[in-house]
Amino acid sequence: MSASPRPRAVVVGAGVFGAWTAEHLRRAGWRVLLVDRMGAANALASSGGESRLTRANYGPDEIYTRMAASSLTEWKRLSEASALPLFHPHGVLFFFSELVDYARACIDVHERLDLPIEVLGHAALAARWPQIDFTGIEVGLYEPGFGGLMARRAVQELVRGFVERGG
């Protein structure tokens, strides 16, 4: 007789948050049932769709930046284990007409968390991306480690692995 049974959980919704919640509980030793009436990564999920950009620029909301940075490791690991790439690390560029408070907060949070971010002026932006018309843009924030995620396939791959490993 077991000293203590494994904890059990039911996670409702197999979008990004539900699928990762179920997987993390499974990794922690829980018995997990993941349910979604429409299936994993369906079009009605808030995270549904073919692709999404990953980013860590959330202004002063450090908690979201922390979550994004943490999840990036998981997305990369999932992509490396997949038959086809799920994550494309092409970087993400935000630009502003001036150095607004939101941009300052992004820079501060990235520096505090030791996350890479490039702060670029108008001339540097125009030289690096000549295909973009930067008229009226004075500041750019470039996150080199982030990029595109094949969202639908990534969540479906995550759920497939979750089930294979006992979820």
VOGU-187501 format. One record per residue (C-alpha): z, x, y. Coordinates in pm, 1 decimal. Layout:
N
SITE        pz        px        py
SITE         Z         X         Y
...
***
This chain:
167
SITE        pz        px        py
SITE       0.0       0.0       0.0
SITE    -101.4     133.4     338.8
SITE     176.6     214.6     585.0
SITE     -16.6      46.9     867.6
SITE    -349.5    -134.2     859.6
SITE    -634.4     -17.7    1081.5
SITE    -645.4    -207.8    1409.0
SITE    -927.9    -457.2    1439.4
SITE   -1138.8    -566.9    1733.2
SITE   -1423.3    -801.1    1807.8
SITE   -1652.0    -694.1    2092.5
SITE   -1866.5    -971.4    2236.2
SITE   -2192.9    -854.6    2391.4
SITE   -2414.3    -574.3    2262.9
SITE   -2538.8    -442.6    2595.5
SITE   -2447.2     -98.6    2728.7
SITE   -2076.7    -165.5    2786.6
SITE   -2022.3    -368.4    2470.1
SITE   -2209.2    -126.2    2244.6
SITE   -2027.1     179.1    2380.7
SITE   -1690.9       0.8    2370.8
SITE   -1748.8     -87.1    2005.0
SITE   -1859.4     267.6    1922.0
SITE   -1558.9     428.6    2093.8
SITE   -1319.4     193.7    1915.5
SITE   -1490.4     276.5    1584.1
SITE   -1453.7     648.1    1655.2
SITE   -1083.7     590.0    1724.8
SITE   -1040.1     444.5    1376.8
SITE   -1063.0      74.2    1452.2
SITE   -1248.0    -178.9    1236.2
SITE   -1491.8    -328.7    1485.9
SITE   -1719.5    -629.6    1479.0
SITE   -1986.6    -624.2    1753.2
SITE   -2153.9    -959.0    1816.1
SITE   -2426.7   -1076.8    2048.9
SITE   -2603.9   -1408.2    2010.8
SITE   -2933.8   -1256.9    2128.0
SITE   -2910.6    -916.3    1958.3
SITE   -2858.3    -566.5    2090.7
SITE   -3013.8    -482.4    2426.8
SITE   -3165.8    -826.1    2474.2
SITE   -3346.0    -923.2    2792.5
SITE   -3057.6   -1142.2    2913.3
SITE   -2809.5    -853.3    2915.2
SITE   -2725.7    -709.9    3256.5
SITE   -2821.8    -371.2    3116.8
SITE   -3137.6    -507.7    2952.8
SITE   -3483.9    -383.4    3027.2
SITE   -3696.8     -93.0    2921.2
SITE   -3552.3     171.3    3148.9
SITE   -3272.4     250.5    3389.6
SITE   -3187.6     543.4    3613.0
SITE   -2864.2     723.9    3546.3
SITE   -2680.0     846.1    3852.8
SITE   -2339.9     948.4    3980.1
SITE   -2385.4     869.9    4350.3
SITE   -2143.0     584.5    4415.2
SITE   -2015.6     677.7    4758.8
SITE   -1635.1     684.0    4776.3
SITE   -1596.2     500.2    4442.9
SITE   -1493.3     806.1    4242.2
SITE   -1412.4     606.2    3930.3
SITE   -1780.5     511.5    3890.1
SITE   -1889.6     870.1    3944.6
SITE   -1644.8     983.0    3675.3
SITE   -1771.0     716.5    3434.2
SITE   -2133.9     806.3    3501.3
SITE   -2072.1    1177.9    3446.2
SITE   -1882.3    1106.7    3125.4
SITE   -2147.6     869.2    2994.4
SITE   -2424.0    1119.9    3066.6
SITE   -2289.8    1346.4    2790.4
SITE   -2302.0    1054.4    2546.8
SITE   -2654.9     950.8    2647.7
SITE   -2779.5    1308.3    2606.3
SITE   -2616.6    1339.0    2263.4
SITE   -2769.3    1008.2    2152.8
SITE   -3110.0    1114.7    2283.7
SITE   -3097.3    1447.9    2099.6
SITE   -3018.9    1269.8    1770.9
SITE   -3294.9    1011.8    1815.0
SITE   -3647.1    1037.6    1672.9
SITE   -3789.1     981.3    2022.6
SITE   -3629.2    1095.7    2349.4
SITE   -3407.7     833.0    2508.7
SITE   -3299.1    1031.8    2814.0
SITE   -3535.5    1211.2    3052.6
SITE   -3348.5    1459.3    3278.5
SITE   -3581.7    1458.6    3578.3
SITE   -3308.0    1426.2    3839.4
SITE   -3242.0    1146.3    4085.4
SITE   -3308.4    1160.1    4459.5
SITE   -3140.8     944.3    4724.6
SITE   -3247.8     970.4    5086.2
SITE   -3107.7     853.4    5416.9
SITE   -3222.7     828.3    5776.9
SITE   -2911.2    1024.7    5874.9
SITE   -2596.6    1164.1    5715.1
SITE   -2412.8     832.1    5681.8
SITE   -2055.8     786.7    5556.7
SITE   -2179.2     678.8    5211.0
SITE   -2374.6    1004.3    5171.0
SITE   -2078.2    1210.2    5295.1
SITE   -1854.8    1037.7    5041.3
SITE   -2105.7    1110.5    4762.1
SITE   -2103.9    1478.4    4855.7
SITE   -1722.7    1488.1    4875.5
SITE   -1676.5    1323.2    4535.6
SITE   -1935.6    1548.5    4369.1
SITE   -1769.0    1858.3    4513.2
SITE   -1421.4    1738.8    4412.8
SITE   -1540.4    1670.8    4056.1
SITE   -1750.8    1989.3    4044.2
SITE   -2071.5    1794.0    3977.5
SITE   -2404.5    1939.7    4083.4
SITE   -2562.9    1785.6    4391.5
SITE   -2818.2    1928.6    4631.0
SITE   -2804.2    1828.3    4997.1
SITE   -3151.0    1864.5    5146.6
SITE   -3275.7    1830.9    5502.9
SITE   -3603.2    1673.3    5610.8
SITE   -3810.9    1994.0    5585.7
SITE   -3676.0    2079.6    5239.0
SITE   -3746.4    1726.6    5115.4
SITE   -4103.8    1732.0    5247.2
SITE   -4170.1    2075.6    5096.3
SITE   -4027.3    1988.6    4756.0
SITE   -4182.3    1642.0    4721.9
SITE   -4502.8    1645.6    4932.3
SITE   -4619.2    1323.7    4764.6
SITE   -4345.1    1126.7    4945.9
SITE   -4368.4    1031.2    5313.4
SITE   -4026.6    1126.2    5451.3
SITE   -4091.6     995.3    5802.2
SITE   -3757.5     883.8    5941.6
SITE   -3561.0    1053.3    5663.2
SITE   -3324.4    1334.3    5758.5
SITE   -3103.5    1382.6    5450.4
SITE   -3158.7    1375.9    5076.4
SITE   -2909.7    1398.7    4791.8
SITE   -3054.1    1523.3    4465.4
SITE   -2863.4    1496.4    4136.8
SITE   -3048.4    1736.9    3905.3
SITE   -2865.4    1647.0    3582.8
SITE   -2934.6    1276.3    3587.8
SITE   -3258.2    1090.3    3521.3
SITE   -3427.0     811.6    3332.3
SITE   -3289.1     631.8    3029.4
SITE   -3499.4     426.4    2791.4
SITE   -3230.6     157.8    2808.2
SITE   -3345.3     -94.2    2548.5
SITE   -3422.4     167.6    2283.6
SITE   -3105.2     363.2    2365.1
SITE   -2873.6      66.1    2316.1
SITE   -3057.9     -38.4    1999.7
SITE   -3025.2     317.3    1865.7
SITE   -2655.9     323.5    1953.6
SITE   -2594.0      -6.2    1772.9
SITE   -2798.7     106.2    1470.7
SITE   -2582.1     417.6    1439.0
SITE   -2265.2     215.2    1496.2
SITE   -2354.7     -10.1    1200.9
SITE   -2455.8     284.5     979.1
SITE   -2117.0     448.0    1041.7
SITE   -1920.0     138.3     946.5
SITE   -1919.6     -86.9    1250.0
***
